[in-house]
Amino acid sequence: MTTPAFLPALSQSDVEKAAQLIQQGYGPSTAKTTPEELKRLQQDLFEIQKRPEAWGLVIPLLNHHDPNVQFFGAHTAQVKIARDWEAFPAENVEMLRDLMVQLTAHSISVGHGKFILRKLFVALSSLALKLAPGHPSRWPNWILSCVTAFSNRGASTDHLHDFLAIVAEEVSNADLLGPSKAQLQQTMIDATPMVVQAITTTLTQPLGIIPTSHYLSAMKCLQAWMSYLKGDHLTTLIPLLISLLDPSHPDEAIFIASSDALQEITTKSAFGDGSGTKTLTEPLMVWLDVVGNRIMGRVLNNDDMSSISHSLCKLVVALGDHSTSYIATNISSSYPVPTGPSTPPTTKGHLTQNFLRLLLAYTGLPGYYGVDEEESEMTLGFWYLFQEALWSTDYYIEEGAEDRSSVPPDTGEGGESKQVLMAKAVYTELVKVLRRKVAFPPPGSGWSRDQVEKFQVYRRDVGDTLINAYYVLRDDMLAYYVNDVIERLASRQDGEGWQEIEATLHCITSIQEAIDMENVPHINRLFSPEVLGRLPSTGRSRIRRTALGVIGAYSSWFATQSHPPPSSPPTNEPNLLLTVLSYVVSALPDPSLCLSAATALRNLCEANRKDLAVHIGAFGELHAGLNRIPDSEKGKVLQSIASVIQAMPPSDEIPAIEAIVNPIVQKLYDALQSASTLPDEARTSTILQLEILSGVAKGLTRTVEGLAVLEDDSDPEVQAESEQVKAAREDSRAIKLRENIFTAVRGIVELWSTDAAVGHALSDLFKSITSLPSDITLISLPAGPLLELVCVAAQRQLTAAWLSLAAILIAQLNPPVFSLNLKSGPTPEAEMTVQRLLPVLMQCSLTMLGVGGAMESNPDIVQEFFSCMERVAQDFTNAFYALPPGLLDALVQCAVKALSLQERYSLVSACSFLSTLVNRSSLTDELIAHKTVLLTAHGRSIMRAVLEGFAGVAPRSVVPNLIEMLGTLLSRASGPDAGPGGGAPQWMKDILMADDFVPSKAGPDVKAKFIKAVAGSRSLKRTREAAQQFTLVARGLEGSNFGYSSLTM
């Protein structure tokens, strides 16, 4: 074909030069081309595509003999249509449309490769997105006209299927608004009969008559059009797909493609909501009952069926996810299911039970997951959905029955329905299967680290599934596992491995979160000498680690048991709490177990602190033997001891706290003293002691499962306990202890605040040693002096960590009040502290961020700085209006500059700060006056940054945040609050219509429509919709394939 007159005509030498560049950049010769040369060549080609003359390359390049050059010709057409459409002469678009159809039909007829044809199909789809919408449409019936043109040039069915698949993909991903979207959707719906007919014609061909590629392209086309097809279309296609699930056919690709299409029907079609039981669920279950079982039988006989078996497993799982309600309802149904003349009659109950057996077979495939098989993990999600479905299916309905009675027609033993009994039987088998599957192989199996890690992840996933099984089986499941451990221990021979027992203990650990610790049988047997006393106490680190995990997981159970005090007469009943405590403590010196042991100890002490407080002497011995415990876990051990100390009367705590804290503080002093002579050792010691001190501070805090205790501050008991703590804090020994801690910390900040590791340890300590007033401890330090230390550190070296910590401490200065009788809000002392320190934080931050490129290079600091400022705006709004002259202006100017950053989190943080400052400044008359002055000075610049962000300056992902900022300006700077200058609506008009507004695709009409839509509305929803539409148009994205969803996140 020759280039028509309406496209630029290029000389033969220009075409050849472009072809040579393509061949050098993408041809076989690239193996000899350096990466730098390759990058330069590709950049040159990119520049060529950007020029208007590139239209003239399309036909000559498609006519070239080299497929790489042909592809670049097709790619150029697609790029010019998608990206440079505005520059193409409007009077020539119909001629371009006809030319592109002819070019594509010609390329099909001369046998161009599929990868070239697909690119041309994409170009045609992009062109249709430009021309089809509108009244009148400039390309009506474009799908049919293209298919007709291709068919007339001898296109094979797989080419037609490929074209139709790409059409569906491109239209589905296109950014279209309002009428354009509806019009194109209707075009797709109108084309579905033709698409279904094309697919049906191919799929009805007997296997072996036409090439495999035709079946594959037809099923890929079906998947692409799935969301447009109606139920009656699918009713025709499903039997055809099932008929192609033939494992005996030599080409596995057809089976797999058909399976993929059926999986897609279960999730993304009109049946994706679980409907279609007669059309989809039962026919597939009938097929599984015959062919599916046959495939599984061959798998279990070690026949090589890996690809088909994997695909079958995916189909079974997809059907299970789709049909969970059907399975739960019909698990014991005797209602018949029609199966056709060649298949024996069956019932819904039989099909459902067979399906569950097949799924269980995949769940329990022989071998180890990740080493011998990859399918068992895929089935785990079903068991969660099935358990949920069983809970919601509280009655049994036979087909055709009108009475939805809550009384099941058949009951078994114990009065339970057959449905319940059958479900329990299934989950009982599941529990046994999963216990086997999580067992590790014997030592020396030669697994790689990756295989071990993958298996560990699988074990955790199995744990989640076991929780769902527990909700069905309850105490029976725990009884099975505890009995399994006891029986295996009783029958164990010397020299046997511990893998099976370890697997059962892992299962018991996994279900802990589902168990009501107040009422759980069997656990006492687990922690008795009958079990714990028979587990190995040396070596065998895996089972010992798992046993420690069981103890830690069930630590709160011991708090529900009665434990005789030490003074009571001895009994034959062992004190289980002390039994497990001894087991845990014995493992602490072992480096391979110390982490698990320390964690279990911490959990035990935290949950049982009152029961253990009477044994404080034993913890003194544990503290005395601290040197035998690895440094990495000393913090947890001391946190455990501190938890027990906290349960003592506050006045009695002081000597015990002194005993554990004074050595830590002394070591900090020693490190400070030796820093000049042994800097590395001193630094390492300091970090360790800070971590240990953090652990102690956490242990002394009253917690419930890791959460701070929230109590009514006006409750008499709470007040009495609070008074006791206050009195103990006034003890000279406690005061001295806190002074020593603070002095040591101040010295560390002065010496090592620029060290990242020390800074991290200090940050953790500051978070641990400060608290809400209701949870103050004897060593809690006030937030104000610590904030001052943070400001000192930030002045020396500003980091995101210091800014984050500053925000936390500022929040501590205005703690929440959990009483209606007490006034909320910061104290005058807290307000003075913030007013004094805020300028320090702002000055060092603004100085650092004011350097050219600093904001772009330090997004973490930008994010945390504005998050900190937002915290101040939330709790101490007045502090901003007490700043030295010019400092607030500098802060707002910095925030406005941040609204043009390309790093999302920095921009969002700045946006949130400005919104919070404006909103909080609108709450009182005094603040409103300050807000008016603020917006008079900066409102217009904030509005400009927001509008230019919509137009393309800011990333698309932050548009929702900019919309919130726009809403804030419109609500807080309009009408009576507008102040001089007309307020937000006038700012919008002036900025958008100004000649210096950032260049965009939005013309005056679009801008005027945007202004009108938001200026007269107080609805954030209307503002959001108008801003989203303006953004798409301004960025040139309307009607393109570039992420409308990113604007609506």
Secondary structure, 3 states (H helix, E strand, C coil): CCCCCCCCCCCHHHHHHHHHHHHHHHCHHHHHCCHHHHHHHHHHHHHHHHCHHHHHHHHHHHCCCCHHHHHHHHHHHHHHHHHCHHHCCHHHHHHHHHHHHHHHHHHHHCCCCHHHHHHHHHHHHHHHHHHCCCCCCCCCCHHHHHHHHHHHCCCCHHHHHHHHHHHHHHHHHCCCCHHHHHHHHHHHHHHHHHHHHHHHHHHCCCCCCCCHHHHHHHHHHHHHCHHHCCHHHHHHHHHHHHHCCCCCCCCHHHHHHHHHHHHHHHHHCCCCCCCCHHHHHHHHHHHHHHHHHHHHHHHHCCCCCHHHHHHHHHHHHHHHHHCHHHHHHHCCCCCEECCCCCCCCEEHHHHHHHHHHHHHHHHCCCCCECCCECCHHHHHHHHHHHHHHHHHCCCCCCCCCCCCCCCCCCECHHHCEHHHHHHHHHHHHHHHHHHHHCCCCCCCCCCCHHHHHHHHHHHHHHHHHHHHHHHHHCHHHHHHHHHHHHHHHHHCCCCCCCHHHHHHHHHHHHCHHHCCCCCCCCHHHHCCCCCHHHCCCCCCHHHHHHHHHHHHHCHHHHCCCCCCCCCCCCCCCCCHHHHHHHHHHHHCCCCCCHHHHHHHHHHHHHHCHHHHHCCHHHHHHHHHCHHHCCHHHHHHHHHHHHHHHHCCCHHHHHHHHHHHHHHHHHHHHHHHHHCCCCHHHHHHHHHHHHHHHHHHHHHHCCEECCEECCCCCCCHHHHHHHHHHHHHHCCHHHHHHHHHHHHHHHHHHHHHCCCHHHHHHHHHHHHHHCCCHHHCCCCCCCHHHHHHHHHHHHHHCCCHHHHHHHHHHHHHCCCCCCCCCCCCCCCHHHHHHHHHHHHHHHHHHHHHHCCCCHHHHCHHHHHHHHHHHHHHHHHCHHHHCCCCCCHHHHHHHHHHHHCCCCCHHHHHHHHHHHHHHHHHCCCCHHHHHHHHHHHHHHHHHHHHHHHHHHHHHCCHHHHHHHHHHHHHHHHHCCHHHCCCCCHHHHHHHHHHHCCCCCCCCCCHHHHHHHHHHHHCCCCHHHHHHHHHHHHHHHCCCCCCCCCHHHHCC
